[in-house]
Amino acid sequence: MPVDMDLRPSVAEDLPSLEKLYAAAFPEEDLVPLLRHLLEETDGVLSLVAVSKNEPVGHVIFTKCAVEPGRTTVALLGPLCAAPAFQKQGVGSRLVRAGLEAVRAWEAAQVLVLGDPKYYGRFGFLPGSRITPPYDLPKEWAAAWQYLELASGTAQESGTLRVPSPWQDRALWSA
Ligand SMILES: CC(C)(COP(=O)(O)OP(=O)(O)OC[C@H]1O[C@@H](n2cnc3c(N)ncnc32)[C@H](O)[C@@H]1OP(=O)(O)O)[C@@H](O)C(=O)NCCC(=O)NCCS
């Protein structure tokens, strides 16, 4: 059954609850430092929280990035999570769809994501982006690097994704 929730931009006071949410949603991966660094960015980070009964039950970040060479703006989707007790009830989908709408204001040509194609395919993400990630991915992750075109005709866009400092950590891009 869909969860009764509201979506809103996160605020600084959400951080302790978001840290707990990340620890529960990613038991095998410590993404809290990335979360903190991204939330410290003053520009180019969209952080949306899903709140049910005053508790954050889901969270997503979209980061504004450039593509080199050229002047294209794109958005990088991630991390995305729903609290374990709230998974498979539409929380992640609501967050992704709201974010995809919001990043149009950045005039982003595409959204890129490194994630499970079975999940992101439902939003129209496709493998085979001509925009390469900032670090070489393990071969087995090739299909996980996906794109969604926001402005028609940008699928031919090619180059290398230039990420802001929170994402400049090779460990975030390797198995
Ligand atoms: C992945 C995640 C964000 C999905 O959010 P969610 O709120 O549970 O998902 P939704 O309710 O929007 O969508 C549910 C559908 O997605 C599928 N799904 C959920 N997680 C999936 C995954 N990791 N891979 C493939 N499919 C997945 C469900 O089976 C369900 O399919 P159905 O509609 O055919 O029944 C959430 O499960 C989660 O936080 N997982 C742990 C953290 C994580 O892996 N984050 C993603 C990488 S950054």
PDBQT file of the ligand as one rigid body, heavy atoms in Angstrom, charges set to zero:
ROOT
HETATM    1  C1  LIG A 201      16.276   0.804  -4.050  1.00  0.00    +0.000 C 
HETATM    2  C2  LIG A 201      15.260   1.592  -3.197  1.00  0.00    +0.000 C 
HETATM    3  C3  LIG A 201      15.690   3.042  -3.129  1.00  0.00    +0.000 C 
HETATM    4  C4  LIG A 201      13.912   1.495  -3.897  1.00  0.00    +0.000 C 
HETATM    5  O1  LIG A 201      12.978   2.290  -3.193  1.00  0.00    +0.000 OA
HETATM    6  P1  LIG A 201      11.572   1.686  -2.827  1.00  0.00    +0.000 P 
HETATM    7  O2  LIG A 201      10.785   2.757  -2.187  1.00  0.00    +0.000 OA
HETATM    8  O3  LIG A 201      11.784   0.436  -2.050  1.00  0.00    +0.000 OA
HETATM    9  O4  LIG A 201      11.034   1.303  -4.264  1.00  0.00    +0.000 OA
HETATM   10  P2  LIG A 201       9.611   1.613  -4.906  1.00  0.00    +0.000 P 
HETATM   11  O5  LIG A 201       8.541   1.270  -3.936  1.00  0.00    +0.000 OA
HETATM   12  O6  LIG A 201       9.624   2.945  -5.491  1.00  0.00    +0.000 OA
HETATM   13  O7  LIG A 201       9.618   0.590  -6.109  1.00  0.00    +0.000 OA
HETATM   14  C5  LIG A 201       9.372  -0.740  -5.784  1.00  0.00    +0.000 C 
HETATM   15  C6  LIG A 201       9.726  -1.609  -6.961  1.00  0.00    +0.000 C 
HETATM   16  O8  LIG A 201      11.127  -1.557  -7.166  1.00  0.00    +0.000 OA
HETATM   17  C7  LIG A 201      11.683  -2.846  -7.013  1.00  0.00    +0.000 C 
HETATM   18  N1  LIG A 201      12.954  -2.696  -6.357  1.00  0.00    +0.000 N 
HETATM   19  C8  LIG A 201      13.206  -2.177  -5.152  1.00  0.00    +0.000 A 
HETATM   20  N2  LIG A 201      14.542  -2.207  -4.912  1.00  0.00    +0.000 NA
HETATM   21  C9  LIG A 201      15.113  -2.727  -6.017  1.00  0.00    +0.000 A 
HETATM   22  C10 LIG A 201      16.433  -3.014  -6.383  1.00  0.00    +0.000 A 
HETATM   23  N3  LIG A 201      17.478  -2.782  -5.588  1.00  0.00    +0.000 N 
HETATM   24  N4  LIG A 201      16.644  -3.561  -7.593  1.00  0.00    +0.000 NA
HETATM   25  C11 LIG A 201      15.628  -3.822  -8.428  1.00  0.00    +0.000 A 
HETATM   26  N5  LIG A 201      14.356  -3.572  -8.131  1.00  0.00    +0.000 NA
HETATM   27  C12 LIG A 201      14.107  -3.038  -6.936  1.00  0.00    +0.000 A 
HETATM   28  C13 LIG A 201      10.700  -3.610  -6.177  1.00  0.00    +0.000 C 
HETATM   29  O9  LIG A 201      10.813  -4.991  -6.391  1.00  0.00    +0.000 OA
HETATM   30  C14 LIG A 201       9.375  -3.057  -6.684  1.00  0.00    +0.000 C 
HETATM   31  O10 LIG A 201       9.033  -3.654  -7.923  1.00  0.00    +0.000 OA
HETATM   32  P3  LIG A 201       7.503  -3.823  -8.371  1.00  0.00    +0.000 P 
HETATM   33  O11 LIG A 201       6.924  -2.434  -8.480  1.00  0.00    +0.000 OA
HETATM   34  O12 LIG A 201       7.627  -4.511  -9.692  1.00  0.00    +0.000 OA
HETATM   35  O13 LIG A 201       6.875  -4.620  -7.295  1.00  0.00    +0.000 OA
HETATM   36  C15 LIG A 201      15.131   1.022  -1.773  1.00  0.00    +0.000 C 
HETATM   37  O14 LIG A 201      14.742  -0.324  -1.840  1.00  0.00    +0.000 OA
HETATM   38  C16 LIG A 201      16.405   1.128  -0.945  1.00  0.00    +0.000 C 
HETATM   39  O15 LIG A 201      16.583   2.105  -0.241  1.00  0.00    +0.000 OA
HETATM   40  N6  LIG A 201      17.294   0.122  -0.976  1.00  0.00    +0.000 N 
HETATM   41  C17 LIG A 201      18.510   0.138  -0.207  1.00  0.00    +0.000 C 
HETATM   42  C18 LIG A 201      19.466   1.232  -0.660  1.00  0.00    +0.000 C 
HETATM   43  C19 LIG A 201      19.766   1.147  -2.145  1.00  0.00    +0.000 C 
HETATM   44  O16 LIG A 201      20.115   0.080  -2.649  1.00  0.00    +0.000 OA
HETATM   45  N7  LIG A 201      19.651   2.298  -2.852  1.00  0.00    +0.000 N 
HETATM   46  C20 LIG A 201      19.808   2.363  -4.285  1.00  0.00    +0.000 C 
HETATM   47  C21 LIG A 201      21.189   2.609  -4.698  1.00  0.00    +0.000 C 
HETATM   48  S1  LIG A 201      21.769   4.273  -4.455  1.00  0.00    +0.000 SA
ENDROOT
TORSDOF 0
